[in-house]
Amino acid sequence: MSIISLIAIYFVVWWIVLFAVLPWGMRTQQEDGEVVLGTTASAPSNPNMLRKTIATTIVAAVVTLGIWYVFGYVGYGMEDIADQFLPTP
């Protein structure tokens, strides 16, 4: 697997993991009782984006390394995945 493929896979995995990580520990302004004028009550009071970005980067790296290991060393390929899910004629 080329380095360009790994970078592309990491990019896609990073964004997917980000959307999974965003709700972690989220508290709304309404829950904290401090709604800022001009915002909705459901807006996050403290989104902790730096912590979530670091967690996303680490999780995405682990997932990408897992994908690299399975495709590079185990020998599992796209044909094997297709055989798992598509019926043979």
C-alpha positions in Angstrom: 0.0 0.0 0.0 1.5 3.3 -1.0 2.0 6.3 1.3 -0.5 8.3 -0.8 -3.2 5.7 -0.2 -2.4 5.7 3.6 -2.7 9.5 3.7 -6.0 9.4 1.9 -7.3 6.6 4.1 -6.2 8.6 7.2 -7.9 11.7 6.0 -11.2 9.9 5.5 -11.0 8.0 8.8 -10.0 11.2 10.6 -13.2 13.0 9.6 -15.4 9.9 10.3 -13.9 9.6 13.8 -14.3 13.4 14.4 -18.0 13.2 14.0 -18.1 10.2 16.3 -16.0 12.0 19.0 -17.8 15.4 18.9 -20.6 14.4 21.2 -18.2 13.1 23.9 -18.7 15.1 27.1 -20.9 17.8 25.5 -22.9 19.9 27.9 -25.4 22.5 26.5 -25.7 26.1 27.7 -29.1 25.2 29.0 -27.7 22.4 31.2 -25.1 24.8 32.6 -27.7 27.5 33.1 -25.7 30.2 31.3 -27.3 30.8 27.9 -25.4 33.5 26.0 -27.6 36.2 24.4 -28.0 35.5 20.7 -27.3 31.8 20.8 -29.6 28.8 21.2 -29.9 27.0 24.5 -28.7 23.8 22.9 -25.3 25.3 21.9 -22.4 23.7 23.6 -21.1 25.7 26.6 -17.5 24.4 26.4 -16.8 22.2 23.3 -13.2 21.2 24.3 -12.2 21.1 20.6 -8.5 20.8 21.3 -9.1 17.6 23.4 -11.4 16.2 20.8 -9.0 17.0 18.0 -6.2 15.2 19.8 -8.5 12.2 20.6 -9.6 12.1 16.9 -6.0 12.2 15.7 -5.0 9.3 18.0 -8.0 7.1 17.2 -7.7 7.7 13.5 -4.0 6.8 13.5 -4.8 3.5 15.3 -7.6 2.7 12.9 -5.4 3.6 9.9 -2.6 1.4 11.2 -5.1 -1.4 11.6 -6.2 -1.1 8.1 -2.6 -0.9 6.9 -1.8 -4.1 8.8 -4.8 -6.1 7.6 -4.3 -5.1 3.9 -0.5 -5.1 4.0 0.6 -8.0 6.2 -2.4 -10.3 6.6 -3.1 -10.3 2.9 -6.8 -9.5 3.1 -7.9 -7.6 0.0 -10.9 -5.9 -1.6 -11.8 -9.2 -3.3 -12.0 -10.9 0.0 -14.3 -8.2 1.4 -16.5 -8.6 -1.7 -16.6 -12.3 -1.3 -17.8 -11.9 2.3 -20.8 -9.7 1.4 -21.7 -10.5 -2.2 -23.2 -13.8 -3.3 -21.3 -15.9 -5.8 -23.1 -16.7 -9.0 
